[in-house]
Every structure is written in structure tokens, then in C-alpha cells.
């Protein structure tokens, strides 16, 4: 995840938090690495989610919080939203194409 446009302070920490609804604070699940400064940067990292946390991810109950010197409680926050894998997009397109192929087509002979 990247940020740009400037923060109010230098980044001090970044974490993945959960389980809670958007706008509600919750505990740290795992930490992330920050590369950058007040003007722009990148947040990277990985971790393992428990089964309840994985369910919470799909329910959009997990968020990333970027803490800065100006806002120690968090300056930049965003809920994580799952994105379908490319195979799932292909399957959706395949079903859509099948539906289009199966719909009735009127012959041009009967049009006026």
C-alpha cells in the first residue's frame, strides 16, 4: 500500500487491526513495515490470520492504521476489502458469456 500527498507527521508505526466495524478501534493483529517519510512512502508486510480473523476480513472488519508523530493514535486508516482472484473474474466472465449465448435471439427476418 502506498501513500502520498504528505502526512502531518513522520510515520512511526503501521499495523493491521481487527475485528471491528469501520470507524471502531480494535487490537493489533500484526505489525507492518514503513518505507518512506512524511511526504510519501510504502507500507508492506504479511501475517497469518486466525479463522475468526479471516471471516472478519471478508466481513470488512479488519483495517490498516498508519501512526505518525503528529497523530500517535493513527493518522491514516483504511478498511481492508477482499478482491476476487483473477480466476474468479474469469469464472464470472465465463458464466456471463454463457448467459448471453443462451438468451433467445430474434431473427432479422421478423424485424421491420
N, C-alpha and C positions, 0 to 999 in steps of 0.2 A: 504494500500500500504506500502511495506517495502523498506528500503534502507540499503545497507551495503557496505563495502569496503572503507569507510571513505570519509568524505567531507573535503573541505578546511577550513571550519569554523564550529562553533556550529550553529545548526538550531535556527532561530529567529522567523520565521513565515511560514505558508503554506496557500495557497489559491487556490480556483477554479476560473479560469479566463475565460472570453469569451465575445463576439463572435469574433473570428478571425481565419484566416488560420494558419497553422503550421508555427512557426517562427516569427509571428507578435504579438506584445503585445496588450493586451486589459485589460479592467477593471475587478476588483474583483467582483465575483458573491456572494461567501460566503467563510468564513474562515474555516480552518481545525485545528485539534489538533495534536501536535507533541509529541511523547513519544520516547525519545532517546537522543543521543548525536552525536558528530562528527563522531564516528566510525560506528554506526548503529542505526536504530530506525524504528518507525512505524508512518504513517500519517493516521489519521482516521477522520471521520466527516460525516455529512449529511446536506442536504439543499434542498430547493424546487426550481425547475426551472420554469420559465415562459414558455408559449407556444413557443415563438420565441427561447428561450434558449434550449428547448427540441428539436426543429427542428435542432438547431445548434449542439447539441450533436450528433445526427445521421449523421450530415454532417462533423463530426470531427473538429468542430470549438471551442471546449472547452478544456482547459488544466489545469493541476495542476502545481503549481510553489512552490518550496521549497526555501525559502530565508535563507541565513546564514550570520554570522558576517563577513566572508570574501567576500561574494558576496550579498550585501543587495538587489540588483535588482533581484536576483534569481540565485541559483547555479544548481538546478536540476529541469528540466521541462519535462513534458510529455503530449502529446495529449491524451484525453480520447477516447477510441474506444468502441462502444457498442458491447456486446457479447450476442448472442442469448440465451434465457432461455432454460432450459432442455426440456420443452415441444416442443419448436420449433425444437430442434435437433431431437426429437422423430418423429415429423411430417415429417421432411426432410428424415429421415431413412425410414419411412413408405412409402413415395412416391417413394423413390429409390427402395425399395423391390418390390413394385407394378410394377414398370417399368421392373425390372428384371424378374418377374413372367410372364409378358405379352409378353416378347420378344419371337420370334419363336425359337424353339429348334429342331435341326436336329436329326433324329433318327439314332441310331448306325447301323441300318440295311443298311443304304445307304452309310455308310463310307467305304472306302477301307483301 
